[in-house]
Amino acid sequence: MSLIRRRFDALIIGAGGGGLRASLQLSRAEANVAVVSKVFPTRSHTVAAQGGVNAALANVLPDNWHWHMFDTVKGSDYLGDQDAIEYMCRVAPKLVYELEHYGVPFSRLDNGKIYQRAFGGQSQNFGEKQAARTCAAADRTGHAMLHALYQQNIRAKTHFFDEYFATDLIKNEEGAVLGAIVVSIQTGEAMLIEARTTLLATGGAGQIYRTNSNALINTGDGLGMVLRAGIPLQDMEFIQFHPTGIAGIGMLITEGCRGEGGYLVNGDGERFMERYAPNAKDLASRDVVSRSIYLEVKEGRGCGPNKDYVLLKLDHLGADTIMKRLPGIRQSCLTFLGIDPIETPIPVYPTAHYCMGGIPTNRKGEVVMPVKDTPEEPVPGLYAAGECACVSVHGGNRLGGNSLLDIIVFGRAAANEMIEHMKENRYRLPMNEASVEKAMDRLHRWDRKGEGETVDGLKEDLKKAMEDYCGVYRTQELLDKGVEEIGKIRDRLPNVYINDFSRTFNTARIEALELENLVEVAMCTVVSAAARQESRGAHSRVDFPKREDQQWMKHSLYFSEGDRMDYKPVRTKPLTVDSFPPKERVY
Ligand SMILES: Cc1cc2nc3c(=O)[nH]c(=O)nc-3n(C[C@H](O)[C@H](O)[C@H](O)COP(=O)(O)OP(=O)(O)OC[C@H]3O[C@@H](n4cnc5c(N)ncnc54)[C@H](O)[C@@H]3O)c2cc1C
């Protein structure tokens, strides 16, 4: 069957907040834009974001972008690139007001201004006291943002390919990206989308862990596509474990609960965060709170019959606050736990939540990689934004509320750069048919029905191995074993057949393609973690408990060929202000 071919100026893979902010910018600039999404756009994972988006609006407490920048650099454990962080924090207020004008129904203060709540790691005056920087639409901020962005895209006439799955990038021999192969999930039919510029906005990869806060669609597809194209992934050892997942389920209870005054207690009824973070207490940054919960449970001070979780208390906040500010959280507790947080504390435990690492980009959203003797050069025609990208504003640990900001800031920045690129490169490059054939061959490898290993079976083994060997606390022994185990799982991939006919063949084939991406991302994560012999941000090594700036203040790069590691310097120089030099991180 001949391959369907479509041509666009720009191809955006992913219709979450990152992809939709980029496509809107491009469509408004009269570019011919295709957005491909494996789910209907408003079902993208951004819809699940609860707590809010950071911007120093100073509506509740004094604030400015420079304090926001300080908190973000400190939160990143000094691994974040300070040029990108300055850019993000400076532009944040403008882009939040822009969202308001797009129709995001932010919650309001009595004076009519946008409501802002306190989140972890936020401070006034460079660490002095708590700030309130997170702009919220109750506890459904991502939902409000995604719907507003989708509506604006419809108005701007963006072309959507809903429920199409991107499998591989198409590159020419000089390394320029020319588009991608996508498959209709409904019909199984493949299509080549040729584009002068391609943006990856495929979100996170939380599904590499068994207990996680992510949707089933977060399988790291863009990360797998990039690795197969010979491009490395950056800082993948840094996985954020959110402190408050519903115990045993992993579903998220937003940090906004603690921002509204909720707090954690152990099995003795003690507010244990006072011991670990005397100033910030329950609003210390996420890596600190997750480790504290883990230690409380490990040392026998957990709650419940098995002492394997702690409790998040909201019952003192009163019904009014909970109904007004946290209605979605209350609903989740009623539905999934059968408890009402107005009266009963919520059992919580850390859950895999967010990938700080991803596709290496500069602050313009161009994908960059080492080429010959240069430390990094843009990959022509390829851009990345959102959770799949590593720009890097989150470094070793992301602050709550900074991801919804990252996706709109760098979705827009990448689109602006794509527009510039298209102005300077007016002609389409010839298609590389060899690269198309290679991508089609890989797709057809998954046409195999029959008996053998199942997709679900291998996936379960993978997730368990990641949980066992690459969790909150890590050691060399565990990580080396993890590399070995994930290696064995990778070797089993050719034995997997599509043999679960409880769903259609097309859907089952998509799950097999996702599995291949999950395996690649898991391998990359565990190899990168085994190599970094220090503790920084979310990467906690029991055998190397200290941060080692001399040797390790650098970004890691993992290449899938030969599971090879390389490193590159952190961009410590901001755009206009002085650098924040590394200091011990205390809250
Ligand atoms: C429960 C939860 C709550 C959160 N709350 C907050 C919060 O309050 N504040 C905050 O700042 N951050 C929060 N985050 C993080 C934040 O929501 C995400 O990091 C962010 O929304 C990611 O946006 P994105 O555009 O990068 O990707 P996503 O919104 O995940 O979108 C990815 C898109 O890529 C598409 N896609 C993926 N693979 C393919 C493929 N192979 N082919 C075609 N399409 C593909 C998907 O269909 C989707 O459209 C939260 C995260 C979770 C899990």
The ligand as an SDF file (V2000), in Angstrom:
LIG
                    3D

 53 58  0  0  0  0  0  0  0  0999 V2000
   -1.3790   14.8420   38.4370 C   0  0  0  0  0  0  0  0  0  0  0  0
   -0.4540   15.9360   38.0320 C   0  0  0  0  0  0  0  0  0  0  0  0
   -0.6440   17.2180   38.5090 C   0  0  0  0  0  0  0  0  0  0  0  0
    0.2210   18.2450   38.1230 C   0  0  0  0  0  0  0  0  0  0  0  0
    0.0180   19.5090   38.6130 N   0  0  0  0  0  0  0  0  0  0  0  0
    0.8530   20.5060   38.2220 C   0  0  0  0  0  0  0  0  0  0  0  0
    0.6600   21.8340   38.6850 C   0  0  0  0  0  0  0  0  0  0  0  0
   -0.2690   22.1200   39.4350 O   0  0  0  0  0  0  0  0  0  0  0  0
    1.5200   22.7900   38.2680 N   0  0  0  0  0  0  0  0  0  0  0  0
    2.5620   22.5270   37.4280 C   0  0  0  0  0  0  0  0  0  0  0  0
    3.3040   23.4420   37.0940 O   0  0  0  0  0  0  0  0  0  0  0  0
    2.7480   21.2750   36.9650 N   0  0  0  0  0  0  0  0  0  0  0  0
    1.9280   20.2690   37.3290 C   0  0  0  0  0  0  0  0  0  0  0  0
    2.1280   19.0070   36.8450 N   0  0  0  0  0  0  0  0  0  0  0  0
    3.0980   18.8010   35.7740 C   0  0  0  0  0  0  0  0  0  0  0  0
    2.5210   19.3160   34.4580 C   0  0  0  0  0  0  0  0  0  0  0  0
    1.1360   19.1130   34.4400 O   0  0  0  0  0  0  0  0  0  0  0  0
    3.1140   18.6070   33.2410 C   0  0  0  0  0  0  0  0  0  0  0  0
    4.5050   18.5560   33.3420 O   0  0  0  0  0  0  0  0  0  0  0  0
    2.7350   19.3560   31.9760 C   0  0  0  0  0  0  0  0  0  0  0  0
    1.3460   19.5580   31.9060 O   0  0  0  0  0  0  0  0  0  0  0  0
    3.2240   18.6300   30.7360 C   0  0  0  0  0  0  0  0  0  0  0  0
    2.7340   19.2980   29.5970 O   0  0  0  0  0  0  0  0  0  0  0  0
    3.2370   18.9020   28.1470 P   0  0  0  0  0  0  0  0  0  0  0  0
    2.5740   19.8230   27.1960 O   0  0  0  0  0  0  0  0  0  0  0  0
    4.7080   18.8350   28.1400 O   0  0  0  0  0  0  0  0  0  0  0  0
    2.7410   17.4130   27.9340 O   0  0  0  0  0  0  0  0  0  0  0  0
    1.3080   16.7120   28.0850 P   0  0  0  0  0  0  0  0  0  0  0  0
    0.2510   17.6020   28.5790 O   0  0  0  0  0  0  0  0  0  0  0  0
    1.5730   15.4500   28.8190 O   0  0  0  0  0  0  0  0  0  0  0  0
    0.9470   16.3760   26.5920 O   0  0  0  0  0  0  0  0  0  0  0  0
    1.6450   15.4300   25.8300 C   0  0  0  0  0  0  0  0  0  0  0  0
    0.9960   15.3420   24.4690 C   0  0  0  0  0  0  0  0  0  0  0  0
    1.7920   14.5020   23.6340 O   0  0  0  0  0  0  0  0  0  0  0  0
    0.9630   13.6160   22.9370 C   0  0  0  0  0  0  0  0  0  0  0  0
    1.7720   12.4560   22.5890 N   0  0  0  0  0  0  0  0  0  0  0  0
    2.6270   11.7660   23.3660 C   0  0  0  0  0  0  0  0  0  0  0  0
    3.2130   10.7840   22.6580 N   0  0  0  0  0  0  0  0  0  0  0  0
    2.7040   10.8590   21.4100 C   0  0  0  0  0  0  0  0  0  0  0  0
    2.9030   10.1260   20.2210 C   0  0  0  0  0  0  0  0  0  0  0  0
    3.7280    9.0780   20.1510 N   0  0  0  0  0  0  0  0  0  0  0  0
    2.2100   10.4760   19.1190 N   0  0  0  0  0  0  0  0  0  0  0  0
    1.3320   11.5010   19.1420 C   0  0  0  0  0  0  0  0  0  0  0  0
    1.1110   12.2420   20.2490 N   0  0  0  0  0  0  0  0  0  0  0  0
    1.7920   11.9190   21.3600 C   0  0  0  0  0  0  0  0  0  0  0  0
   -0.1860   13.3370   23.8830 C   0  0  0  0  0  0  0  0  0  0  0  0
   -1.3210   12.8710   23.1750 O   0  0  0  0  0  0  0  0  0  0  0  0
   -0.3950   14.7320   24.4670 C   0  0  0  0  0  0  0  0  0  0  0  0
   -1.2040   15.4720   23.5880 O   0  0  0  0  0  0  0  0  0  0  0  0
    1.2910   17.9700   37.2470 C   0  0  0  0  0  0  0  0  0  0  0  0
    1.4810   16.6790   36.7720 C   0  0  0  0  0  0  0  0  0  0  0  0
    0.6380   15.6660   37.1800 C   0  0  0  0  0  0  0  0  0  0  0  0
    0.9200   14.2800   36.7030 C   0  0  0  0  0  0  0  0  0  0  0  0
  1  2  1  0
  2  3  1  0
  2 52  2  0
  3  4  2  0
  4  5  1  0
  4 50  1  0
  5  6  2  0
  6  7  1  0
  6 13  1  0
  7  8  2  0
  7  9  1  0
  9 10  1  0
 10 11  2  0
 10 12  1  0
 12 13  2  0
 13 14  1  0
 14 15  1  0
 14 50  1  0
 15 16  1  0
 16 17  1  0
 16 18  1  0
 18 19  1  0
 18 20  1  0
 20 21  1  0
 20 22  1  0
 22 23  1  0
 23 24  1  0
 24 25  2  0
 24 26  1  0
 24 27  1  0
 27 28  1  0
 28 29  2  0
 28 30  1  0
 28 31  1  0
 31 32  1  0
 32 33  1  0
 33 34  1  0
 33 48  1  0
 34 35  1  0
 35 36  1  0
 35 46  1  0
 36 37  1  0
 36 45  1  0
 37 38  2  0
 38 39  1  0
 39 40  1  0
 39 45  2  0
 40 41  1  0
 40 42  2  0
 42 43  1  0
 43 44  2  0
 44 45  1  0
 46 47  1  0
 46 48  1  0
 48 49  1  0
 50 51  2  0
 51 52  1  0
 52 53  1  0
M  END
$$$$
